[in-house]
């Protein structure tokens, strides 16, 4: 790879970074329409992020083989319970992730 290729790659990466930083400000100038769009994102994004995290966590779990995804099911149920009780997404994610790590690292290996 020549020096010219390296410079082109660096410039392209820099341009992509700059565009992703400033494009939202250019597209969503102060207007009534953009604020409605932001309100929709603000309302829907936490739920979308939680759903994506759940699917990502459960995608490789084999529920038909021992331990049948017990740790994952317990962690998901804990997340649901915590979120319904406290309505705090950060608390729900943090505590259930912490509990899941304890299950996976210390409790489930002793069962298997």
Secondary structure as GFF3:
##gff-version 3
##sequence-region A 1 112
A	DSSP	alpha_helix	3	27	.	.	.	ID=ss1
A	DSSP	alpha_helix	32	58	.	.	.	ID=ss2
A	DSSP	alpha_helix	70	86	.	.	.	ID=ss3
A	DSSP	alpha_helix	89	102	.	.	.	ID=ss4
A	DSSP	pi_helix	103	107	.	.	.	ID=ss5
A	DSSP	alpha_helix	108	111	.	.	.	ID=ss6
###
